[in-house]
């Protein structure tokens, strides 16, 4: 069971689920609505995480990925495949329980994750499913409200930037292994240095949109977030004297987390 849970990409799964729940709370979805949003997002993310490891099991085994349970044989491929499809099947009614239009939007986002796993991760369009899926998350939350409003324009834009930044950040540590296995997404085609710059640029752009685009700019939390982003970038420049790769990864992860906090803090401006 522990190996199965490790194969679902627990870190990203929990972060995205927590973000969906937090947005549901701040827009006023209530207890039941928030639980439905959280359950739907969790099921979708579990299906994406498990399918990713199941689809990549041969490449991960060839690369001797110690962090992948399917690569070291600690969990059976059949178990992971069944878990992925079970989570996907469960995601459908849970998504629609949030409202038909909201549910369809969320299922499109989940389909983007599967499309990435199946094909797009090996193409120059690899950031596209992240842009669409993360951009649609605020819409899934707001479309479940009684009057079914679309979110303010800045939320899908910031979500798309965050999603693409997360994609770049996630693949940077594995660029060499991925290239050896024939995976050539956009970050791989750009190369390590350009991929690091791309990740930081996307996440900083998300910071600016989240901080400045909403009419209610979030007050002290937004100011603190921008200051924190600036400090993270400054710290990265200092740390880069020792290791450019580790500094870049640390900065992008830090900025991504700051952006998520700022995004949730701006949740009252979503509609």
C-alpha positions as CSV (number, residue, x, y, z in Angstrom):
1,X,0.0,0.0,0.0
2,X,2.8,2.4,0.8
3,X,4.5,1.7,-2.5
4,X,1.1,2.2,-4.3
5,X,0.7,5.6,-2.6
6,X,4.2,6.6,-3.5
7,X,3.5,5.8,-7.2
8,X,0.6,8.4,-7.2
9,X,3.1,11.4,-7.1
10,X,1.9,12.3,-3.5
11,X,3.5,15.7,-3.4
12,X,1.9,17.3,-6.4
13,X,-1.4,15.4,-5.7
14,X,-1.7,16.8,-2.2
15,X,-0.6,20.4,-3.3
16,X,-3.2,20.6,-6.1
17,X,-5.9,19.1,-4.0
18,X,-5.2,21.5,-1.1
19,X,-5.2,24.4,-3.6
20,X,-8.6,23.4,-5.0
21,X,-10.1,23.0,-1.4
22,X,-8.6,26.4,-0.4
23,X,-10.1,28.2,-3.4
24,X,-13.5,26.5,-2.8
25,X,-13.4,27.8,0.8
26,X,-12.6,31.4,-0.1
27,X,-15.2,31.7,-2.9
28,X,-17.9,30.4,-0.5
29,X,-18.6,26.8,-1.7
30,X,-19.4,25.8,1.9
31,X,-18.5,22.6,3.7
32,X,-20.2,20.2,1.3
33,X,-19.1,22.0,-1.8
34,X,-15.5,22.1,-0.6
35,X,-15.5,18.4,0.2
36,X,-16.9,17.6,-3.3
37,X,-14.3,19.8,-4.9
38,X,-11.5,18.2,-2.9
39,X,-12.7,14.7,-3.6
40,X,-13.0,15.3,-7.3
41,X,-9.6,17.0,-7.6
42,X,-8.0,14.2,-5.4
43,X,-9.5,11.5,-7.6
44,X,-8.3,13.2,-10.8
45,X,-4.8,13.8,-9.5
46,X,-4.5,10.2,-8.3
47,X,-5.5,8.9,-11.7
48,X,-3.0,11.2,-13.4
49,X,-0.2,10.3,-11.0
50,X,-0.7,6.5,-11.1
51,X,-1.2,6.5,-14.9
52,X,2.1,8.5,-15.3
53,X,4.1,5.9,-13.4
54,X,2.3,3.0,-15.1
55,X,2.9,4.4,-18.6
56,X,6.6,5.2,-17.8
57,X,7.3,2.0,-16.0
58,X,9.7,0.6,-18.7
59,X,11.6,3.8,-19.0
60,X,11.9,4.2,-15.3
61,X,13.1,0.7,-14.9
62,X,15.8,1.2,-17.6
63,X,16.9,4.4,-15.8
64,X,17.0,2.6,-12.4
65,X,14.8,5.2,-10.8
66,X,15.0,4.4,-7.1
67,X,12.1,6.8,-6.4
68,X,9.7,4.9,-8.6
69,X,8.0,1.9,-7.0
70,X,7.3,0.3,-10.4
71,X,10.9,0.5,-11.3
72,X,12.2,-1.4,-8.3
73,X,9.4,-3.9,-8.3
74,X,7.9,-3.0,-5.0
75,X,4.4,-2.7,-6.5
76,X,2.8,-4.7,-9.4
77,X,2.0,-2.8,-12.7
78,X,-1.5,-4.3,-12.7
79,X,-2.2,-2.8,-9.2
80,X,-1.1,0.6,-10.4
81,X,-3.1,0.4,-13.6
82,X,-6.2,-0.7,-11.8
83,X,-5.8,2.1,-9.2
84,X,-5.4,4.7,-12.0
85,X,-8.6,3.6,-13.9
86,X,-10.5,3.2,-10.7
87,X,-9.6,6.8,-9.6
88,X,-10.5,8.0,-13.1
89,X,-13.9,6.3,-12.9
90,X,-14.5,7.8,-9.5
91,X,-13.5,11.2,-10.7
92,X,-16.4,11.4,-13.2
93,X,-19.4,11.3,-10.7
94,X,-17.4,13.4,-8.2
95,X,-16.7,16.1,-10.7
96,X,-20.3,16.2,-12.0
97,X,-21.6,16.4,-8.4
98,X,-20.0,19.9,-8.3
99,X,-22.4,20.9,-11.1
100,X,-22.6,19.7,-14.7
101,X,-20.7,22.5,-16.3
102,X,-18.1,22.6,-13.5
103,X,-17.7,18.8,-13.8
104,X,-17.2,18.9,-17.5
105,X,-14.5,21.6,-17.1
106,X,-12.7,19.5,-14.5
107,X,-12.9,16.4,-16.6
108,X,-11.3,18.3,-19.5
109,X,-8.5,19.3,-17.0
110,X,-8.0,15.7,-16.0
111,X,-8.0,14.6,-19.7
112,X,-5.1,17.0,-20.2
113,X,-3.1,15.2,-17.6
114,X,-3.7,11.9,-19.3
115,X,-2.9,13.4,-22.7
116,X,0.4,14.6,-21.3
117,X,1.2,11.1,-19.9
118,X,0.3,9.3,-23.0
119,X,1.9,11.5,-25.7
120,X,2.4,15.2,-25.1
121,X,5.3,14.8,-22.6
122,X,7.4,13.7,-25.5
123,X,6.6,16.6,-27.8
124,X,7.2,20.3,-28.0
125,X,3.7,20.9,-26.8
126,X,4.5,19.4,-23.3
127,X,3.5,22.7,-21.4
128,X,0.1,22.9,-23.1
129,X,-1.8,20.3,-20.9
130,X,-0.4,22.0,-17.8
131,X,-1.5,25.4,-19.1
132,X,-5.0,24.2,-19.8
133,X,-5.5,22.0,-16.7
134,X,-4.2,24.6,-14.2
135,X,-6.0,27.4,-16.0
136,X,-9.3,25.5,-15.7
137,X,-9.0,24.8,-11.9
138,X,-10.4,28.2,-10.8
139,X,-13.2,27.7,-13.3
140,X,-14.1,24.3,-11.8
141,X,-14.3,26.0,-8.4
142,X,-16.4,29.0,-9.4
143,X,-18.8,27.2,-11.9
144,X,-20.1,25.2,-9.0
145,X,-21.5,28.3,-7.3
146,X,-25.3,28.9,-7.6
147,X,-25.1,31.4,-10.5
148,X,-22.3,29.5,-12.2
149,X,-19.9,32.4,-12.8
150,X,-16.7,32.1,-14.7
151,X,-13.7,33.3,-12.8
152,X,-12.1,36.7,-13.3
153,X,-9.7,36.7,-16.3
154,X,-6.6,36.9,-14.3
155,X,-7.2,33.6,-12.5
156,X,-7.0,31.2,-15.6
157,X,-4.0,33.3,-16.8
158,X,-2.2,32.9,-13.5
159,X,-3.2,29.3,-13.3
160,X,-1.8,28.6,-16.8
161,X,1.5,30.3,-15.9
162,X,1.7,28.4,-12.7
163,X,1.0,25.1,-14.5
164,X,3.7,25.7,-17.1
165,X,6.2,26.8,-14.5
166,X,5.5,23.7,-12.5
167,X,6.0,21.6,-15.6
168,X,9.4,23.1,-16.2
169,X,10.4,22.9,-12.6
170,X,9.3,19.2,-12.3
171,X,11.4,18.0,-15.3
172,X,14.6,20.0,-14.7
173,X,16.1,17.3,-12.3
174,X,15.4,14.5,-14.8
175,X,16.4,16.1,-18.0
176,X,19.4,13.9,-18.7
177,X,17.6,10.6,-17.9
178,X,14.6,11.7,-19.9
179,X,16.7,12.5,-23.0
180,X,18.4,9.1,-22.7
181,X,14.9,7.5,-22.9
182,X,13.8,9.6,-25.9
183,X,11.6,12.1,-24.0
184,X,11.9,15.4,-25.7
185,X,9.4,17.8,-24.2
186,X,9.8,21.6,-24.6
187,X,12.2,22.0,-21.6
188,X,14.3,19.2,-23.0
189,X,14.5,20.8,-26.4
190,X,15.5,24.2,-24.8
191,X,18.3,22.6,-22.8
192,X,19.1,22.8,-19.0
193,X,20.0,26.5,-18.8
194,X,17.1,27.7,-20.9
195,X,14.7,25.4,-19.0
196,X,15.8,26.9,-15.7
197,X,15.3,30.4,-17.0
198,X,11.9,29.4,-18.5
199,X,10.7,28.0,-15.2
200,X,11.7,31.1,-13.2
201,X,10.2,33.5,-15.9
202,X,6.9,31.7,-15.9
203,X,6.6,31.6,-12.1
204,X,7.6,35.3,-11.7
205,X,5.1,36.2,-14.4
206,X,2.5,34.3,-12.4
207,X,3.5,36.3,-9.3
208,X,3.0,39.6,-11.1
209,X,-0.4,38.6,-12.5
210,X,-1.7,37.3,-9.1
211,X,-0.4,40.4,-7.3
212,X,-1.4,43.2,-9.7
213,X,-4.3,42.0,-11.9
214,X,-7.1,41.7,-9.4
215,X,-9.0,44.8,-8.4
216,X,-8.6,43.9,-4.8
217,X,-4.9,43.3,-4.6
218,X,-4.9,41.2,-1.5
219,X,-3.3,43.7,0.8
220,X,-0.5,42.7,3.1
221,X,-0.3,39.1,1.9
222,X,0.3,40.2,-1.6
223,X,3.0,42.6,-0.6
224,X,4.6,39.9,1.5
225,X,4.4,37.5,-1.3
226,X,6.1,39.8,-3.8
227,X,8.8,40.5,-1.2
228,X,9.3,36.8,-0.6
229,X,9.6,36.2,-4.4
230,X,12.3,38.9,-4.6
231,X,14.1,37.4,-1.6
232,X,13.9,33.9,-3.2
233,X,15.4,35.2,-6.4
234,X,18.2,37.1,-4.6
235,X,19.0,33.9,-2.6
236,X,19.1,31.9,-5.7
237,X,21.6,34.3,-7.3
238,X,23.8,33.9,-4.2
239,X,23.5,30.1,-4.1
240,X,24.2,29.9,-7.8
241,X,27.9,30.6,-7.0
242,X,28.1,27.0,-5.6
243,X,25.6,25.1,-7.8
244,X,23.5,26.7,-10.5
245,X,21.3,23.6,-10.9
246,X,20.4,23.3,-7.3
247,X,19.9,27.0,-6.8
248,X,17.6,27.2,-9.8
249,X,15.5,24.3,-8.6
250,X,15.3,25.7,-5.1
251,X,14.2,29.1,-6.4
252,X,11.6,27.8,-8.7
253,X,10.1,25.5,-6.1
254,X,10.0,28.4,-3.5
255,X,8.4,30.8,-6.0
256,X,5.8,28.2,-7.0
257,X,4.8,27.8,-3.3
258,X,4.7,31.5,-2.8
259,X,2.5,31.9,-5.9
260,X,0.1,29.3,-4.6
261,X,-0.3,31.1,-1.3
262,X,-0.9,34.4,-3.1
263,X,-3.4,32.8,-5.4
264,X,-5.5,31.5,-2.6
265,X,-5.2,34.8,-0.8
266,X,-6.7,36.4,-3.9
267,X,-9.6,33.9,-4.0
268,X,-12.1,36.5,-2.9
269,X,-11.5,38.3,-6.2
270,X,-12.1,35.2,-8.4
271,X,-15.8,36.2,-9.0
